[in-house]
Amino acid sequence: MFHFLHPEVLWALLALLLPIIIHLFNFKRFKKIYFSNLKFLKNLNIENKRRSKVKKWLLLLLRLLALACIIIAFSQPYIPNENNQDKGSHQNEYFTIYIDNSFSMNAETESGNALEAAKNKAIELINSYPNYSKIRIYSNNFFPFTSNLNKQQAIARVMDINPSPIPVLLSEQIKKIQINNAGNNYNLYVFSDFQKAQSDVENIKIDSTNSITFLPLLVQRSNNLLIDSCWFDKPYHQIKQSQELFIRVVNTSNQNYQKIPIKLSINDSTKSVSSFDINRNSKKIISLKYVNHKSGIYQGMVEISDFPITYDNKFYFSYSINDKIQIVSINQNGSNKYLNKLFSGTETFEFKNHDKPSIFNENPDDYQLLILNEIQEMESGFSQTIKNYLSNGGHVLFIPSSEPDQSVNVFLDEILAPQLLQIDSSRQKLSIIEINSELYQNVFKEIKTDARLPDIYKHYKLGQSKNNLSENIWRTQAGDDLLLKIKYGNGHFYQLTMQLNPEWTNLITHPIFVPTFINLTRYSGNNHSLYYTLGNKTPIRIIEHNLSNESFHIINKKNQTDIIPDQENNFDKGTLLYTRGQITQAENYLISRNDSILYSCSFNYSRIESDPEYFTLDELTSQIKSQLLPISINSPEKMKLSDIYNEQRNGKQYWKYFVLLCILLLVSESLLHRINSSQ
């Protein structure tokens, strides 16, 4: 039903009675003219009189309607907006604008860059607000505002918005905005390309006392080729070791690509160049090989060429190689001479022997492999130290004692390893080797059925395993376990059921002994994450328990980054570094303290926005209707945004339509005059 901003103007409609009265009491008289022959003249006269009357009535009607349209237009008719009928005084209104500044907003629209178009439209909207407006501006770099902005401050804030590498879900952003504006009546305007990967309309929850308007930017869909992730064929890195890096490339377009170059750089030096073909809407895994020539920090980058979306063409990763693999054997009653002989006197390993008390003077996380050699008792403090080491990603080799205390089985039970039962003294053979285990990668292709395997003279029977992630590596003919690999935390627990001496087995003189235990050290170690994702809150975990007052620094000289992350010394997980959004550029970074470089870390942009699929206006409308959400949609490219505020405050206004109707009626009157004059 129509309402009028100026209903008093409608009294002017009474003036329409005047032309009607004049028309009805038209005193013009027709003159009679006598003529000798009236036969044909009389018919013509009657016809002209009828036509003249119809013409006059039509002209009167058109003029009355035109005049009525002008009067109604001046009264400014509108249909009120139901969402804004009970908002109270407009002086208490708050205006909030959210501009999506994710990387996908770098796409092109009919009016140029989507983000720049959104900023220009937002400024146009702000200029339409009354001077008393209280305005808040939000982007993906969300932080709460403690004070409201006036129009000039809001425009300045909009102009400062730049593309952000942090992707956010639309529902989460709206939820934050609602919390930040709790207690206020506000109108929220959302400028976005409404990319499907982030616009989870189905999860939006809205307070019905406030209004939300979606203002979608209609971007042009672009073809995109991206590097999705990378990983190594082996989880360990050694000097003079050949590395094979696997890279997953994704084609989100409907176009096939041929001979696309891909380049691998290590420490700013090109290591490998290749090319690949990829079909439309598909994924492909590419492998590149190179060799680690020395110890130290390795910072890598894989790169492809693709336009116009370029932020996902590079992928960064990093890792470190120690000079030597650090191994410590914790002994109950002396060292094991066979382990001493295997690991001592080489350039690859640094092997130490310690008794239990002295291990508390060491940092276990400095070692890549920890050997529990015939430990008879697991005191609570010692047991907790080993569990923390495993949780942090350490690797432990367990060699049983001849007379273990019950505390040993308690420890085994706590890490979900099978408990030691009785000793079986029946002579058996090692008959089953899991050659598909990563422990034997590149060691065996097959084991012949007549191969001579080690003899086992004594071994422990084991209880039932509680760990579904355990791996049986060695077994006897009778099916008894001899070597198990058990996952605990981020580390692995290797459980032997026999001692490494001639009374228990001849394994120590068998050729399988060396590759098994050498490979076990290779897969040991506290490996750092190959890379991190910007926007992900996962902390950087480093093995550093030195509670120094000196702060860590994360640095990159190329982009002039030097930040001090928040540091948390976690008893179970080591030292955790939180960047808190201070890093905004994908790159390789160094971690230092006291001007000494300790570690490396790599950050990549999230690939959530790499699939350029957007909601259309019809799809958005359908989503909103299906969820029964009180959200309105306007196209900022088709509608003048300066009219949005008035329309939402005062309702849908129709004065323009009445002006157009008035013009149409006047044109019709002119045409009617021409038709009659031509006849």
C-alpha positions as CSV (number, residue, x, y, z in Angstrom):
1,M,0.0,0.0,0.0
2,F,1.3,3.5,-1.0
3,H,2.5,5.9,1.7
4,F,3.4,9.6,1.0
5,L,6.2,11.6,2.4
6,H,4.2,14.8,1.7
7,P,0.5,13.8,1.8
8,E,-0.6,17.5,2.1
9,V,0.3,17.9,-1.6
10,L,-2.5,15.6,-2.5
11,W,-5.0,18.4,-1.8
12,A,-3.9,19.8,-5.1
13,L,-5.9,17.0,-6.8
14,L,-9.0,19.0,-6.1
15,A,-7.8,21.4,-8.7
16,L,-8.6,18.7,-11.3
17,L,-12.3,19.6,-10.9
18,L,-11.8,23.0,-12.6
19,P,-11.0,21.7,-16.1
20,I,-13.9,19.2,-15.8
21,I,-16.3,22.0,-14.9
22,I,-15.1,24.1,-17.7
23,H,-15.5,21.3,-20.1
24,L,-19.0,20.4,-19.0
25,F,-20.2,24.0,-19.2
26,N,-18.5,24.9,-22.4
27,F,-20.7,27.7,-23.7
28,K,-19.4,27.7,-27.3
29,R,-22.4,27.4,-29.7
30,F,-22.5,26.0,-33.1
31,K,-23.8,28.3,-35.8
32,K,-26.5,27.1,-38.2
33,I,-25.8,27.7,-41.9
34,Y,-28.6,27.2,-44.4
35,F,-27.7,25.6,-47.6
36,S,-29.9,24.6,-50.6
37,N,-28.9,20.9,-50.7
38,L,-28.1,19.3,-47.2
39,K,-28.1,15.7,-48.2
40,F,-24.3,15.1,-48.1
41,L,-23.4,18.0,-45.8
42,K,-25.7,16.7,-43.0
43,N,-23.9,13.3,-42.9
44,L,-20.5,15.0,-42.7
45,N,-21.6,17.3,-40.0
46,I,-22.8,14.5,-37.8
47,E,-19.6,12.6,-38.3
48,N,-17.4,15.6,-37.3
49,K,-19.4,16.3,-34.2
50,R,-18.9,12.7,-32.9
51,R,-15.2,12.7,-33.7
52,S,-14.7,16.1,-32.0
53,K,-16.5,14.9,-28.8
54,V,-14.3,11.8,-28.6
55,K,-11.1,13.8,-29.2
56,K,-12.0,16.4,-26.5
57,W,-12.8,13.7,-23.9
58,L,-9.5,11.9,-24.7
59,L,-7.6,15.1,-24.5
60,L,-9.3,16.0,-21.2
61,L,-8.5,12.6,-19.8
62,L,-4.8,12.7,-20.8
63,R,-4.3,16.2,-19.4
64,L,-6.1,15.3,-16.1
65,L,-4.0,12.2,-15.7
66,A,-0.7,14.1,-16.5
67,L,-1.6,16.7,-14.0
68,A,-2.5,14.1,-11.4
69,C,0.8,12.3,-12.0
70,I,2.7,15.5,-11.4
71,I,0.8,16.2,-8.1
72,I,1.3,12.6,-6.9
73,A,5.0,12.7,-7.8
74,F,5.4,15.9,-5.7
75,S,3.8,14.0,-2.7
76,Q,6.6,11.4,-3.1
77,P,4.7,8.1,-2.8
78,Y,6.5,5.0,-1.4
79,I,5.9,1.5,-0.1
80,P,7.5,1.3,3.4
81,N,10.3,-1.2,4.1
82,E,9.0,-3.6,6.7
83,N,12.4,-4.3,8.0
84,N,12.9,-0.7,9.0
85,Q,9.5,0.2,10.4
86,D,10.4,-0.3,14.0
87,K,13.9,0.9,14.2
88,G,13.2,3.9,16.3
89,S,14.9,7.2,15.8
90,H,17.2,7.4,12.8
91,Q,19.6,9.4,15.0
92,N,20.6,6.1,16.7
93,E,21.3,4.3,13.4
94,Y,24.7,2.7,12.8
95,F,26.0,1.9,9.3
96,T,28.5,-0.9,8.7
97,I,30.2,-1.7,5.5
98,Y,32.1,-4.9,4.8
99,I,34.4,-5.0,1.8
100,D,35.7,-8.4,0.8
101,N,39.4,-7.8,0.0
102,S,40.4,-11.4,-0.6
103,F,42.6,-12.2,-3.6
104,S,39.6,-13.2,-5.7
105,M,38.5,-9.6,-5.7
106,N,41.5,-8.8,-8.0
107,A,39.4,-10.2,-10.8
108,E,38.0,-7.8,-13.5
109,T,34.5,-6.4,-13.7
110,E,32.9,-4.3,-16.4
111,S,34.1,-1.2,-14.5
112,G,37.6,-2.5,-13.8
113,N,39.3,-4.2,-10.8
114,A,36.6,-5.7,-8.5
115,L,38.2,-4.4,-5.2
116,E,38.6,-0.9,-6.6
117,A,35.1,-0.9,-7.9
118,A,33.8,-2.0,-4.5
119,K,35.7,0.8,-2.8
120,N,34.4,3.4,-5.2
121,K,30.8,2.1,-4.7
122,A,31.3,2.1,-0.9
123,I,32.4,5.7,-1.0
124,E,29.4,6.6,-3.1
125,L,27.2,4.9,-0.5
126,I,28.9,6.7,2.4
127,N,28.4,10.1,0.7
128,S,24.6,9.4,0.7
129,Y,24.5,9.0,4.5
130,P,23.3,11.9,6.7
131,N,25.9,13.9,8.5
132,Y,25.1,12.4,11.9
133,S,25.9,8.9,10.6
134,K,28.0,6.5,12.8
135,I,30.0,4.3,10.4
136,R,32.2,1.2,10.8
137,I,34.3,-0.2,8.0
138,Y,35.3,-3.9,7.9
139,S,37.5,-6.0,5.6
140,N,39.0,-9.5,5.8
141,N,41.7,-8.1,8.1
142,F,39.1,-8.0,10.9
143,F,39.7,-6.1,14.1
144,P,37.2,-4.5,16.3
145,F,36.8,-0.7,16.4
146,T,36.3,1.0,19.7
147,S,34.9,4.1,18.2
148,N,32.6,5.0,15.3
149,L,33.8,6.9,12.2
150,N,32.3,10.0,10.6
151,K,31.9,10.2,6.9
152,Q,35.3,11.6,6.1
153,Q,37.1,9.1,8.4
154,A,35.1,6.2,6.9
155,I,36.1,7.2,3.3
156,A,39.7,7.4,4.4
157,R,39.4,3.9,5.9
158,V,37.9,2.5,2.7
159,M,40.7,4.0,0.6
160,D,43.3,2.3,2.8
161,I,41.9,-1.2,2.1
162,N,44.3,-3.4,0.2
163,P,44.2,-7.1,-1.0
164,S,44.5,-9.5,1.9
165,P,46.0,-13.0,1.7
166,I,43.8,-14.2,4.5
167,P,40.6,-16.0,3.3
168,V,37.6,-15.9,5.5
169,L,34.2,-17.5,5.4
170,L,31.3,-15.1,4.9
171,S,29.3,-16.5,7.8
172,E,32.2,-16.1,10.2
173,Q,32.8,-12.5,9.1
174,I,29.1,-11.6,9.5
175,K,29.1,-13.3,12.9
176,K,32.1,-11.2,14.1
177,I,30.5,-8.0,12.8
178,Q,27.2,-8.8,14.6
179,I,29.2,-9.4,17.9
180,N,31.2,-6.2,17.4
181,N,27.9,-4.3,16.9
182,A,25.9,-6.0,19.6
183,G,23.3,-3.6,21.1
184,N,23.2,-1.3,18.1
185,N,20.6,-1.0,15.3
186,Y,22.7,-1.1,12.2
187,N,22.5,-1.6,8.4
188,L,25.2,-3.9,7.0
189,Y,26.3,-3.6,3.4
190,V,28.4,-6.4,2.0
191,F,30.5,-5.8,-1.1
192,S,31.9,-9.1,-2.4
193,D,32.3,-11.2,-5.5
194,F,30.6,-14.0,-3.5
195,Q,33.0,-16.7,-4.5
196,K,31.5,-20.1,-3.8
197,A,34.4,-21.4,-1.8
198,Q,33.9,-18.7,0.9
199,S,30.3,-17.6,0.6
200,D,28.7,-20.1,2.9
201,V,25.2,-18.5,2.9
202,E,23.7,-21.6,4.4
203,N,25.7,-21.0,7.6
204,I,24.7,-17.3,8.1
205,K,22.7,-16.5,11.2
206,I,21.2,-13.0,11.4
207,D,19.6,-11.0,14.1
208,S,16.3,-10.0,12.7
209,T,16.4,-6.5,14.3
210,N,19.1,-5.5,11.8
211,S,19.2,-5.4,8.0
212,I,21.8,-6.8,5.7
213,T,22.2,-5.9,2.0
214,F,24.4,-8.0,-0.4
215,L,26.0,-5.9,-3.1
216,P,27.6,-8.5,-5.5
217,L,30.3,-7.5,-7.9
218,L,29.8,-9.3,-11.2
219,V,33.4,-10.5,-12.0
220,Q,34.6,-12.2,-15.2
221,R,35.6,-15.8,-14.7
222,S,39.2,-16.5,-15.4
223,N,41.1,-19.6,-16.3
224,N,43.6,-20.7,-13.6
225,L,46.5,-23.1,-13.3
226,L,47.9,-23.5,-9.8
227,I,50.4,-25.4,-7.6
228,D,48.3,-27.0,-4.9
229,S,50.9,-28.7,-2.7
230,C,54.3,-30.4,-2.6
231,W,55.9,-33.3,-0.7
232,F,59.0,-35.5,-0.7
233,D,59.2,-39.2,-1.5
234,K,61.2,-39.7,1.7
235,P,60.5,-38.0,5.0
236,Y,64.2,-37.6,5.9
237,H,67.0,-35.5,4.4
238,Q,70.7,-36.3,4.3
239,I,73.9,-35.0,2.7
240,K,74.6,-36.4,-0.8
241,Q,71.1,-37.8,-0.9
242,S,69.0,-37.7,-4.0
243,Q,65.7,-36.0,-3.3
244,E,62.5,-36.5,-5.3
245,L,60.0,-33.7,-4.9
246,F,56.4,-34.2,-5.9
247,I,54.3,-31.2,-6.9
248,R,50.5,-31.3,-7.5
249,V,49.3,-29.0,-10.2
250,V,45.6,-28.2,-10.6
251,N,43.8,-26.9,-13.8
252,T,40.5,-25.3,-12.9
253,S,39.7,-24.1,-16.4
254,N,38.0,-25.7,-19.4
255,Q,41.2,-25.4,-21.4
256,N,43.9,-28.0,-22.0
257,Y,47.5,-26.8,-21.5
258,Q,50.7,-28.1,-23.2
259,K,54.3,-27.6,-22.5
260,I,53.9,-25.5,-19.4
261,P,57.3,-24.8,-17.8
262,I,57.9,-25.6,-14.2
263,K,61.1,-24.6,-12.3
264,L,62.6,-25.7,-9.0
265,S,64.9,-23.4,-7.1
266,I,66.9,-24.2,-3.9
267,N,68.5,-21.4,-2.0
268,D,67.9,-19.0,-5.0
269,S,69.7,-21.4,-7.3
270,T,67.9,-23.2,-10.1
271,K,68.0,-27.0,-9.5
272,S,65.6,-28.4,-12.0
273,V,63.5,-27.2,-15.0
274,S,60.9,-29.3,-16.8
275,S,57.5,-28.9,-18.6
276,F,54.2,-30.7,-18.4
277,D,50.8,-31.1,-20.1
278,I,47.6,-31.0,-18.2
279,N,44.0,-31.6,-19.3
280,R,41.1,-29.3,-18.4
281,N,39.5,-29.6,-15.0
282,S,42.1,-32.1,-13.8
283,K,45.0,-32.5,-11.4
284,K,48.5,-33.8,-12.2
285,I,51.5,-34.8,-10.0
286,I,54.9,-33.9,-11.3
287,S,58.2,-35.0,-9.8
288,L,61.5,-33.1,-9.9
289,K,64.9,-34.5,-8.6
290,Y,68.0,-33.0,-7.2
291,V,70.8,-33.8,-4.7
292,N,71.5,-32.4,-1.2
293,H,75.3,-31.6,-1.4
294,K,75.8,-30.2,2.1
295,S,74.3,-29.7,5.5
296,G,72.4,-26.6,6.5
297,I,69.1,-24.8,5.7
298,Y,67.4,-25.5,2.4
299,Q,64.8,-23.0,1.2
300,G,63.0,-24.1,-1.9
301,M,60.5,-22.7,-4.4
302,V,58.5,-24.3,-7.2
303,E,57.2,-21.9,-9.9
304,I,54.9,-22.1,-13.0
305,S,53.7,-19.3,-15.3
306,D,50.0,-18.6,-15.5
307,F,47.9,-15.5,-16.0
308,P,45.9,-13.6,-14.9
309,I,45.7,-15.2,-11.5
310,T,49.3,-15.3,-10.3
311,Y,49.3,-15.5,-6.5
312,D,49.2,-19.3,-6.6
313,N,51.9,-19.8,-9.2
314,K,54.7,-20.2,-6.6
315,F,55.0,-22.7,-3.8
316,Y,57.6,-22.3,-1.0
317,F,59.1,-25.0,1.3
318,S,62.1,-25.4,3.5
319,Y,63.9,-28.0,5.7
320,S,67.3,-28.5,7.4
321,I,70.0,-31.1,7.2
322,N,72.2,-31.7,10.3
323,D,75.9,-32.3,10.0
324,K,75.4,-35.6,11.8
325,I,72.5,-37.8,13.0
326,Q,72.5,-37.5,16.8
327,I,71.8,-40.8,18.6
328,V,71.8,-41.5,22.3
329,S,71.6,-44.9,24.0
330,I,70.2,-44.8,27.6
331,N,71.7,-47.9,29.3
332,Q,70.7,-49.7,32.4
333,N,73.8,-51.9,32.8
334,G,76.4,-50.7,30.3
335,S,76.4,-50.0,26.6
336,N,75.7,-52.5,23.8
337,K,79.0,-53.2,21.9
338,Y,77.2,-54.0,18.7
339,L,75.4,-50.7,18.6
340,N,78.6,-49.0,19.5
341,K,80.4,-50.6,16.5
342,L,77.5,-49.8,14.1
343,F,77.2,-46.1,14.9
344,S,80.6,-45.1,16.2
345,G,83.5,-43.8,14.1
346,T,81.5,-42.6,11.1
347,E,80.9,-39.2,9.6
348,T,77.2,-39.7,9.4
349,F,76.4,-40.5,13.1
350,E,77.3,-39.0,16.5
351,F,76.6,-41.7,19.0
352,K,76.5,-41.3,22.8
353,N,75.9,-43.5,25.7
354,H,74.2,-42.3,28.9
355,D,72.9,-43.9,32.1
356,K,69.4,-42.9,33.2
357,P,70.2,-40.2,35.7
358,S,72.4,-38.3,33.3
359,I,69.8,-38.0,30.6
360,F,68.0,-35.4,32.7
361,N,71.1,-33.1,32.1
362,E,70.5,-33.4,28.3
363,N,67.7,-32.2,26.0
364,P,66.3,-35.4,24.4
365,D,64.9,-33.3,21.6
366,D,68.4,-32.7,20.4
367,Y,68.7,-36.3,19.3
368,Q,67.1,-37.9,16.2
369,L,67.0,-41.4,17.9
370,L,66.8,-42.4,21.5
371,I,67.6,-46.0,22.4
372,L,66.1,-47.5,25.6
373,N,68.7,-50.3,26.2
374,E,67.5,-53.0,28.6
375,I,65.9,-50.5,31.0
376,Q,64.6,-52.4,34.0
377,E,62.5,-49.7,35.7
378,M,60.6,-46.7,34.3
379,E,60.2,-44.1,37.0
380,S,57.4,-41.6,36.5
381,G,59.7,-38.7,35.7
382,F,61.8,-40.7,33.3
383,S,58.7,-42.2,31.7
384,Q,57.2,-38.7,31.2
385,T,60.4,-37.5,29.6
386,I,60.2,-40.3,27.0
387,K,56.5,-39.7,26.3
388,N,57.1,-36.0,25.8
389,Y,60.0,-36.8,23.4
390,L,57.7,-39.1,21.4
391,S,54.9,-36.6,21.4
392,N,57.3,-34.0,19.9
393,G,58.1,-36.2,17.0
394,G,61.0,-38.2,18.4
395,H,61.8,-41.8,17.6
396,V,62.6,-44.5,20.3
397,L,64.1,-47.9,19.9
398,F,63.1,-50.2,22.8
399,I,65.4,-53.2,23.7
400,P,63.9,-55.2,26.6
401,S,65.6,-56.1,29.8
402,S,65.9,-59.7,31.1
403,E,64.2,-58.7,34.4
404,P,61.9,-55.8,33.7
405,D,60.0,-54.1,36.5
406,Q,56.2,-53.8,36.3
407,S,56.7,-50.1,35.7
408,V,58.0,-51.0,32.2
409,N,54.7,-52.6,31.3
410,V,52.8,-49.6,32.7
411,F,54.9,-47.4,30.4
412,L,54.2,-49.6,27.4
413,D,50.5,-49.6,28.2
414,E,50.4,-45.8,28.4
415,I,51.9,-45.4,24.9
416,L,49.5,-48.2,23.6
417,A,52.3,-50.6,23.0
418,P,51.8,-54.4,23.8
419,Q,53.1,-55.4,27.2
420,L,55.9,-57.9,27.8
421,L,54.7,-61.4,28.9
422,Q,56.9,-64.4,29.4
423,I,60.2,-65.2,27.7
424,D,59.9,-67.9,25.0
425,S,63.1,-69.9,24.8
426,S,62.2,-72.1,21.9
427,R,64.5,-71.6,18.9
428,Q,62.8,-70.0,16.0
429,K,63.6,-68.1,12.8
430,L,62.8,-64.7,11.6
431,S,60.6,-65.7,8.7
432,I,58.4,-62.7,7.9
433,I,59.8,-59.3,6.9
434,E,57.5,-56.5,5.9
435,I,59.5,-55.3,2.9
436,N,56.8,-52.7,2.0
437,S,57.6,-50.9,5.3
438,E,59.2,-47.5,4.8
439,L,62.0,-48.8,6.9
440,Y,63.0,-51.0,3.9
441,Q,62.4,-48.5,1.0
442,N,65.1,-49.0,-1.6
443,V,66.6,-52.0,0.4
444,F,64.7,-55.0,-0.8
445,K,62.8,-55.7,-4.1
446,E,61.9,-59.2,-2.9
447,I,63.1,-61.8,-0.4
448,K,63.6,-65.3,-1.9
449,T,61.8,-68.1,-0.1
450,D,65.1,-69.9,0.5
451,A,66.9,-66.9,1.9
452,R,68.7,-67.5,5.1
453,L,67.3,-65.3,7.8
454,P,68.4,-64.7,11.4
455,D,67.8,-67.3,14.1
456,I,66.0,-66.3,17.3
457,Y,67.0,-68.2,20.4
458,K,64.9,-66.2,22.9
459,H,62.2,-63.6,22.6
460,Y,59.4,-62.1,24.6
461,K,55.8,-63.0,24.0
462,L,53.6,-59.9,23.8
463,G,50.2,-59.0,25.0
464,Q,47.4,-57.7,22.8
465,S,48.2,-54.4,21.0
466,K,45.9,-51.5,21.7
467,N,47.2,-49.4,18.9
468,N,45.4,-49.7,15.5
469,L,48.4,-47.8,13.9
470,S,51.0,-50.4,14.9
471,E,53.0,-52.1,12.1
472,N,54.4,-55.6,12.4
473,I,57.9,-55.5,10.7
474,W,59.4,-58.8,11.9
475,R,57.7,-62.1,12.8
476,T,58.7,-65.6,13.6
477,Q,57.5,-68.8,11.9
478,A,54.9,-69.1,14.7
479,G,53.6,-65.6,14.1
480,D,55.2,-64.0,17.1
481,D,56.2,-60.4,16.9
482,L,59.9,-59.5,16.9
483,L,59.9,-55.8,15.8
484,L,56.9,-53.5,15.9
485,K,56.5,-49.9,14.9
486,I,54.0,-48.0,17.0
487,K,52.7,-44.5,16.4
488,Y,52.6,-42.2,19.5
489,G,52.0,-38.5,19.2
490,N,54.1,-37.2,16.4
491,G,56.8,-39.8,16.9
492,H,57.3,-43.6,16.5
493,F,58.2,-46.3,19.0
494,Y,60.1,-49.3,17.7
495,Q,59.7,-52.2,20.0
496,L,62.1,-55.2,19.9
497,T,61.1,-58.4,21.7
498,M,64.7,-59.6,22.0
499,Q,68.0,-58.3,23.2
500,L,70.9,-57.6,20.8
501,N,73.4,-60.1,22.0
502,P,74.5,-63.7,21.0
503,E,72.4,-65.3,23.7
504,W,69.2,-64.1,22.2
505,T,69.8,-64.0,18.4
506,N,72.4,-64.1,15.7
507,L,70.8,-61.0,14.1
508,I,73.8,-59.0,15.2
509,T,76.0,-60.8,12.7
510,H,73.4,-61.1,9.9
511,P,73.5,-58.7,6.9
512,I,70.0,-57.5,7.6
513,F,71.2,-55.9,10.9
514,V,73.0,-53.0,9.3
515,P,70.3,-51.7,6.8
516,T,67.5,-52.1,9.4
517,F,69.1,-50.0,12.1
518,I,70.7,-47.5,9.7
519,N,67.3,-46.8,8.0
520,L,65.7,-46.6,11.4
521,T,67.9,-43.5,12.2
522,R,67.1,-42.0,8.8
523,Y,63.4,-42.0,9.6
524,S,64.0,-40.6,13.0
525,G,64.1,-37.0,14.0
526,N,62.0,-34.1,14.9
527,N,61.1,-33.0,11.4
528,H,59.7,-29.5,11.1
529,S,56.7,-28.7,8.9
530,L,57.7,-28.4,5.2
531,Y,55.5,-25.3,4.9
532,Y,52.7,-23.3,6.6
533,T,49.6,-21.6,5.2
534,L,48.9,-17.9,5.7
535,G,45.7,-17.4,7.6
536,N,46.0,-20.8,9.3
537,K,46.5,-20.4,13.0
538,T,48.9,-23.4,13.3
539,P,51.9,-22.3,15.3
540,I,55.5,-22.9,14.2
541,R,56.9,-25.7,16.3
542,I,60.6,-25.7,17.0
543,I,62.7,-28.0,19.3
544,E,64.0,-25.4,21.6
545,H,63.6,-25.7,25.4
546,N,66.1,-23.1,26.3
547,L,64.0,-20.7,28.3
548,S,66.2,-17.7,27.4
549,N,64.8,-14.2,27.8
550,E,65.9,-13.4,24.3
551,S,63.1,-13.3,21.7
552,F,63.0,-15.2,18.5
553,H,62.8,-13.2,15.2
554,I,61.2,-14.3,11.9
555,I,63.0,-12.4,9.2
556,N,63.2,-12.1,5.4
557,K,65.4,-9.4,3.9
558,K,63.7,-9.5,0.5
559,N,60.4,-8.1,1.8
560,Q,62.0,-6.4,4.8
561,T,60.2,-8.5,7.3
562,D,61.5,-8.7,10.9
563,I,58.8,-9.7,13.4
564,I,58.9,-11.0,17.0
565,P,56.3,-13.8,17.3
566,D,54.5,-14.7,20.4
567,Q,56.4,-17.5,22.1
568,E,54.9,-20.3,24.1
569,N,57.0,-22.9,25.9
570,N,54.8,-26.0,25.8
571,F,55.8,-28.9,28.1
572,D,54.5,-31.5,25.6
573,K,55.1,-29.8,22.2
574,G,58.3,-27.8,22.6
575,T,58.5,-24.1,21.7
576,L,55.5,-22.8,19.8
577,L,55.8,-19.5,17.8
578,Y,52.6,-17.6,16.9
579,T,52.8,-15.0,14.1
580,R,49.3,-13.6,14.9
581,G,48.8,-12.4,11.3
582,Q,52.0,-10.4,11.2
583,I,53.2,-12.3,8.1
584,T,51.2,-11.4,5.1
585,Q,53.4,-12.4,2.2
586,A,54.2,-15.9,0.9
587,E,57.9,-16.5,1.1
588,N,60.7,-18.4,2.8
589,Y,61.7,-17.0,6.2
590,L,64.5,-17.5,8.7
591,I,64.1,-17.9,12.5
592,S,66.9,-16.4,14.5
593,R,67.8,-15.5,18.1
594,N,70.7,-13.4,19.3
595,D,71.5,-12.8,15.6
596,S,72.1,-16.5,15.0
597,I,70.1,-18.3,12.4
598,L,68.5,-21.4,13.9
599,Y,65.7,-22.6,11.6
600,S,63.7,-21.9,8.5
601,C,60.0,-21.7,7.8
602,S,57.9,-21.2,4.7
603,F,54.5,-19.6,4.2
604,N,52.2,-20.0,1.2
605,Y,48.9,-18.3,0.3
606,S,45.8,-20.4,0.9
607,R,44.5,-22.1,-2.2
608,I,40.9,-21.8,-1.2
609,E,40.3,-18.9,-3.6
610,S,42.1,-20.5,-6.5
611,D,38.9,-22.0,-7.9
612,P,37.1,-19.0,-9.6
613,E,33.5,-20.1,-9.2
614,Y,31.1,-17.4,-8.2
615,F,27.4,-17.2,-7.2
616,T,25.2,-15.5,-9.8
617,L,22.5,-13.1,-8.7
618,D,19.8,-15.8,-9.3
619,E,21.8,-18.3,-7.3
620,L,22.3,-15.9,-4.4
621,T,18.6,-15.0,-4.4
622,S,17.7,-18.7,-4.4
623,Q,20.1,-19.4,-1.5
624,I,18.7,-16.6,0.6
625,K,15.1,-17.6,0.0
626,S,15.8,-21.2,0.8
627,Q,17.4,-20.2,4.1
628,L,14.6,-17.7,4.8
629,L,17.2,-15.0,5.5
630,P,16.2,-11.4,5.9
631,I,18.8,-10.3,3.3
632,S,18.2,-8.0,0.4
633,I,20.3,-8.0,-2.8
634,N,21.1,-5.0,-5.0
635,S,23.4,-4.8,-8.0
636,P,25.8,-1.9,-7.4
637,E,26.6,-1.9,-11.1
638,K,22.9,-1.4,-12.1
639,M,21.6,0.7,-9.2
640,K,22.8,4.1,-8.1
641,L,24.0,3.4,-4.5
642,S,23.2,6.9,-3.3
643,D,19.5,5.7,-3.6
644,I,20.0,2.6,-1.4
645,Y,20.0,4.4,1.9
646,N,16.8,6.4,1.1
647,E,15.1,3.3,-0.2
648,Q,15.9,1.2,2.8
649,R,15.1,4.0,5.3
650,N,11.9,5.3,3.6
651,G,10.9,2.3,1.5
652,K,10.6,1.8,-2.2
653,Q,10.0,5.2,-3.8
654,Y,7.8,5.7,-6.9
655,W,7.9,9.4,-7.7
656,K,10.1,8.8,-10.7
657,Y,7.6,6.4,-12.2
658,F,4.9,9.0,-11.9
659,V,7.1,11.6,-13.6
660,L,7.7,9.2,-16.4
661,L,4.0,8.4,-16.7
662,C,3.3,12.1,-16.9
663,I,5.7,12.5,-19.8
664,L,4.2,9.5,-21.5
665,L,0.7,11.1,-21.2
666,L,1.9,14.4,-22.6
667,V,3.5,12.7,-25.6
668,S,0.3,10.8,-26.1
669,E,-1.7,14.1,-26.2
670,S,0.7,15.5,-28.8
671,L,0.3,12.4,-31.0
672,L,-3.4,12.6,-30.7
673,H,-3.3,16.2,-31.9
674,R,-1.2,15.2,-34.9
675,I,-3.4,12.4,-35.9
676,N,-6.5,14.6,-35.9
677,S,-4.8,17.4,-37.7
678,S,-3.6,15.1,-40.5
679,Q,-7.2,13.9,-41.2
